Amino acid sequence: MKHGKIRHGPSEEGNIRTICPECLAQTYVRKGTFTAKEIAEATHAKANFHGEHMWIKITERNDKGVVGTVTNIPAMSDSPKFGTQVNLTFLQIEDLGAFQ
């Protein structure tokens, strides 16, 4: 099913995955609900920046969330650039990963 020009559900082209706004809640069902233990074990967190969902390499954890650097090359001009330091609150974390 399609919503206008945006494909309903996830689609992938190269390493870019497009998700319609109506499907975000289904895609990131755990957003904002990760436990302190899960966050402590993760090396990366994913968050939404102006409609672009990007991985952040976690460099610090604090009582409000995490600090880290963007590990994606942005596809959108208003997204943070690769290597930019960002702060994420716990509620902003959409997904976690443990990558090398």
trRosetta pair geometry for C-beta under 8 A, 3 or more apart (Angstrom, degrees):
i j d omega theta_ij theta_ji phi_ij phi_ji
1 8 4.1 -17 88 44 81 153
1 9 7.6 98 52 -9 79 104
2 5 7.7 -11 174 -135 119 8
2 6 7.1 158 -166 83 80 43
2 7 5.7 -55 -113 -119 86 45
2 8 5.4 -145 -98 -10 24 93
3 6 5.2 -20 74 70 92 95
3 7 7.9 52 30 136 75 6
3 8 5.4 107 -16 -74 88 89
3 20 4.9 106 36 -151 132 149
3 22 6.1 144 -65 15 160 129
6 18 6.9 -143 -152 157 89 118
6 20 4.4 130 128 -102 123 93
6 21 7.7 53 106 1 166 76
7 11 4.7 43 75 -20 149 137
7 18 6.5 89 43 99 103 117
7 20 6.7 -142 84 -43 41 106
8 20 5.4 -35 -110 7 46 148
8 22 7.3 -28 -129 70 88 118
8 23 6.5 140 -167 -51 61 128
9 19 7.6 -61 162 -132 21 71
9 20 7.3 12 1 14 26 106
9 23 5.7 170 -91 -117 33 157
10 17 5.6 -11 -162 -175 105 109
10 18 7.2 145 -153 74 52 47
10 19 5.3 -21 -95 -90 71 89
10 23 7.1 -156 -46 132 64 146
10 27 6.4 116 -59 -107 111 125
11 17 7.0 161 79 -154 38 61
11 18 5.2 -14 59 56 92 96
12 15 7.8 -20 -167 -135 103 17
12 16 7.0 152 -153 82 60 44
12 17 4.9 -26 -96 -99 80 76
12 18 7.7 180 -85 15 31 71
13 16 5.5 -22 67 66 80 95
13 18 7.3 19 10 -9 103 109
16 75 5.7 67 -114 -64 134 153
17 53 7.7 -43 72 60 102 120
19 23 5.2 -126 -177 84 92 113
19 24 6.1 112 128 -82 126 65
19 27 5.4 -30 -143 -34 152 164
19 53 7.5 21 26 -3 124 138
20 23 4.8 81 61 7 82 107
20 24 8.0 -120 96 -33 47 74
21 24 6.0 -24 -159 -16 42 115
23 26 5.2 -61 -164 46 64 113
23 27 5.6 63 139 -27 87 108
24 27 5.6 -63 -144 39 31 109
24 28 6.0 -20 175 25 71 106
24 48 7.8 17 -146 -81 135 145
25 28 7.0 -71 -127 60 22 74
25 29 7.0 63 164 -95 57 58
25 31 7.9 -95 -124 22 54 129
26 29 6.7 -1 -157 -65 27 94
28 31 4.3 55 138 -48 110 109
28 46 7.9 -136 -112 96 124 119
28 94 4.1 -48 -143 -164 143 99
28 95 6.2 -104 -124 -47 96 91
30 33 5.1 -115 -168 58 65 105
30 34 6.2 70 154 -63 114 77
30 94 7.8 105 77 180 75 41
30 95 7.2 94 65 -99 110 56
31 91 7.7 44 153 -178 84 53
31 93 7.0 174 -148 94 59 49
31 94 4.6 -16 -102 -118 97 60
31 95 7.9 -35 -83 -43 70 58
32 90 6.3 86 -143 130 62 74
32 91 4.1 17 -118 -138 114 55
32 92 7.3 77 -80 -7 86 18
32 93 6.7 140 -75 56 39 73
34 38 4.5 -119 -173 86 97 131
34 39 5.4 113 123 -54 122 90
34 42 7.9 -9 180 -20 151 143
34 90 7.2 -142 55 -162 89 90
34 93 5.8 -58 16 104 130 134
34 96 5.8 102 -118 -30 152 132
35 38 4.6 99 55 5 78 101
35 39 7.1 -147 94 -2 43 86
36 39 5.8 -57 -148 40 32 110
36 40 6.2 35 153 -23 66 108
37 40 5.6 -55 -146 36 30 113
37 41 6.4 21 157 -13 64 109
38 41 6.0 -63 -149 40 29 106
38 42 6.4 33 154 -31 64 109
38 96 5.9 147 155 42 102 167
39 42 5.7 -53 -145 25 32 116
39 45 7.5 13 -133 -82 86 122
39 58 7.9 157 -177 -118 78 161
39 61 6.4 126 138 -125 112 131
39 66 6.7 -153 -170 -57 116 121
39 90 7.5 -64 -75 -119 153 93
39 93 7.3 -39 -103 -145 109 178
39 96 6.7 -127 -98 -106 52 142
40 61 6.7 -36 -96 -40 64 174
41 98 6.5 -42 144 -80 83 126
42 45 6.3 82 129 -66 142 76
42 58 6.3 87 107 0 90 146
42 96 4.0 -87 -102 -171 147 112
42 97 6.3 82 -152 57 99 29
42 98 5.8 -118 -129 -70 48 74
43 57 6.6 -23 154 -146 83 73
43 58 6.0 -161 -178 36 31 99
43 97 6.7 -54 58 102 81 70
43 98 5.2 95 6 -137 98 50
43 99 5.5 -130 76 45 127 61
43 100 7.8 59 82 -77 171 19
44 55 4.9 0 -179 -171 129 105
44 56 6.3 151 -158 73 71 46
44 57 5.7 -40 -98 -100 84 46
44 58 6.3 -159 -93 -10 24 88
44 68 7.6 139 -129 180 54 162
44 71 6.9 -55 -124 15 124 145
44 96 7.0 144 86 -163 60 51
44 97 4.4 -15 66 63 109 97
44 98 7.4 -169 23 -79 85 20
44 99 5.4 10 -5 22 131 111
45 55 7.4 147 77 -153 31 58
45 56 5.1 -21 64 59 81 103
45 58 5.9 77 -8 -63 100 106
45 66 5.6 132 1 58 150 149
45 68 6.7 150 34 19 101 151
45 88 5.9 -151 106 65 142 161
45 93 4.8 -64 -165 -129 122 104
45 94 7.9 120 172 39 78 61
45 95 7.2 153 -161 81 51 50
45 96 5.7 -22 -105 -104 67 68
45 97 7.8 -172 -76 23 25 74
46 53 5.7 30 174 173 109 96
46 54 6.8 175 -147 86 70 27
46 55 5.4 -37 -92 -93 78 60
46 56 7.3 169 -92 11 26 81
46 93 7.2 93 60 -162 52 62
46 94 4.7 -67 98 66 95 100
46 95 4.0 11 36 52 124 96
46 96 7.5 -132 10 -63 83 26
46 97 7.3 65 -31 -9 100 107
47 53 7.1 -167 99 -145 22 64
47 54 6.6 -26 62 59 67 74
47 56 6.3 11 13 -12 107 125
47 86 7.6 -149 58 125 142 142
47 88 5.1 -149 -60 -116 151 129
47 92 4.8 24 -132 150 121 102
47 93 6.2 -59 -77 -101 93 39
47 94 5.9 153 -101 1 38 98
48 51 6.8 23 -172 -82 99 13
48 52 7.2 140 -156 70 57 33
48 53 5.3 -30 -94 -92 66 74
48 92 7.3 -133 36 -164 77 86
48 94 6.4 87 -29 -40 88 138
49 52 5.3 -31 69 66 84 87
49 53 7.7 155 19 -93 70 24
49 54 5.7 -12 13 13 119 120
49 74 7.9 -72 86 -115 132 121
49 78 8.0 -163 144 116 94 76
49 79 4.8 101 104 -135 122 81
49 80 5.7 -94 -154 3 164 91
49 86 7.9 -82 -84 -124 129 158
50 76 6.5 -146 99 111 113 144
50 78 4.9 -76 114 104 172 112
50 79 5.9 -141 52 -80 112 67
51 76 6.8 86 79 -39 100 170
52 74 6.1 67 138 -146 164 91
52 75 6.2 177 -123 49 130 90
52 76 4.8 -153 -47 20 135 123
52 79 4.4 -37 55 -88 145 138
53 94 6.4 -62 -144 57 115 159
54 70 5.7 -7 149 -143 138 98
54 71 7.6 160 170 50 91 63
54 72 4.4 -130 -143 32 95 132
54 74 7.0 -36 -88 -94 137 81
54 79 6.5 132 -41 -174 139 127
54 80 7.2 -146 65 55 164 96
55 70 7.6 112 83 -157 53 53
55 71 4.8 -44 96 56 101 111
55 72 5.7 115 36 -36 81 101
55 97 6.9 -30 -133 33 120 134
55 99 7.9 18 -177 16 147 148
56 66 7.2 141 108 107 131 120
56 68 3.9 113 157 88 100 127
56 69 6.7 152 -158 69 73 24
56 70 6.0 -41 -103 -93 72 45
56 71 6.7 164 -114 1 18 91
56 86 6.0 -97 -118 61 134 116
56 88 6.4 172 43 -23 163 134
57 68 5.0 -176 82 -173 44 114
57 69 5.2 -13 51 57 99 82
57 71 5.1 96 -32 -54 96 120
58 61 6.8 23 179 -61 123 85
58 66 4.9 -54 -128 -174 104 135
58 67 7.5 96 -153 72 62 43
58 68 4.5 -70 -100 -78 32 130
59 67 5.7 -59 64 103 90 86
59 68 5.0 147 3 -110 81 59
59 69 6.5 54 -26 -11 126 88
59 85 7.8 -57 33 -127 140 99
60 66 6.7 152 85 -162 56 61
60 67 4.1 4 58 50 106 110
60 68 7.3 -163 31 -62 66 61
61 65 7.8 -116 -147 132 61 30
61 66 5.3 -29 -104 -105 64 80
61 67 7.8 -146 -69 21 24 74
62 65 6.7 6 60 55 83 44
62 66 7.4 159 21 -97 72 29
62 67 7.1 45 -4 -15 111 102
64 87 7.8 14 101 176 119 115
64 89 5.7 -63 161 -120 86 78
64 90 7.2 -142 164 -14 39 88
65 87 6.5 104 80 173 123 78
65 88 4.8 -142 160 100 135 59
65 89 4.2 -135 -53 -129 140 25
65 90 5.0 -146 -97 -40 80 56
65 92 6.9 24 -134 38 149 105
65 93 7.1 175 -149 -35 103 109
66 87 7.6 173 91 -153 42 52
66 88 5.2 -3 58 58 84 100
66 93 7.2 70 18 -76 118 124
67 85 6.6 9 180 -174 96 100
67 86 7.3 178 -150 90 57 40
67 87 5.4 -24 -101 -102 78 70
67 88 7.7 179 -84 20 30 71
68 85 7.2 -175 105 -143 21 64
68 86 6.5 -21 68 59 65 79
68 88 7.3 -14 26 5 102 112
69 83 5.5 -14 -177 -151 120 36
69 84 6.6 153 -150 73 71 30
69 85 5.5 -42 -91 -90 74 57
69 86 7.4 128 -114 15 26 79
70 74 7.6 -10 166 -51 145 96
70 80 4.9 -179 -49 106 150 111
70 81 6.7 150 67 97 144 32
70 82 5.6 -128 103 -123 103 30
70 83 6.3 -40 60 17 84 21
70 84 4.9 21 10 48 119 83
70 86 6.3 69 -50 -6 89 122
71 82 7.2 33 -155 -142 17 81
72 82 6.7 -129 93 -94 32 84
73 82 5.1 -19 -93 -54 60 125
74 77 7.5 141 119 -86 125 16
74 79 3.6 177 -139 81 136 123
74 80 6.8 161 -59 72 135 39
74 81 6.3 -88 4 -105 120 41
74 82 7.2 -145 -10 -39 77 72
75 79 7.3 47 47 17 53 147
76 79 4.6 96 70 -16 92 108
80 84 4.1 -130 175 70 109 146
80 86 5.8 -113 -37 -64 176 125
81 84 5.0 106 60 -34 70 116
88 92 4.6 -133 -162 82 87 124
88 93 5.7 95 146 -65 132 80
89 92 4.9 98 54 0 74 103
89 93 7.8 -129 95 -17 45 82
90 93 6.0 -46 -160 12 39 114
93 96 6.7 25 173 -63 121 86
